[in-house]
């Protein structure tokens, strides 16, 4: 199935502006702990797909742990440029960031400063988007076959409504980046039959209507 991707006016301009702002207010190279007294560490919180700074994101920091218990914890909010700073002698070892229901990121155990989410002092939040997938059986020759779609965040085991020949449900994806949906076929006895991979791209906050015929 071929999906149409519409480029919205102003996206290129927003990207250039975001890159300019980030360059003006970028963090220096992250120092290793321990560090010199008086030095600071810096973290920039940006949206993964666009690189736009995220203002007022909550940044949770914890210091080195003893017997799995943090020695100290700190809560900071990002400024207009998505930036926070803290004294290096806080000895922060773990960081987690969240910014409300617009993003998939929710803080629990947090991530270490060496986690993949952090790159050169940047922390990328994953914007929410959705795919309304219609699973349609065009040749119902095998009523024993069951089809379920999956994203990285949920699945269609519980249908939200019926469509002619099938059902529909919403799947969460990361907005603005290519996401993969997995459509799996099972027998009613839960034996796996086959898988299809669907590549989708949805603008942050939007919902893409997608029909999958099997």
Helices and strands as residue ranges (DSSP letters): H 11-24, E 40-47, E 58-63, E 65-66, E 69-70, E 73-77, E 83-87, G 88-90, E 92-98, E 111-112, E 118-119, E 122-125, E 128-136, E 145-150, E 161-163, E 166-174, E 178-187, E 192-201, E 207-213
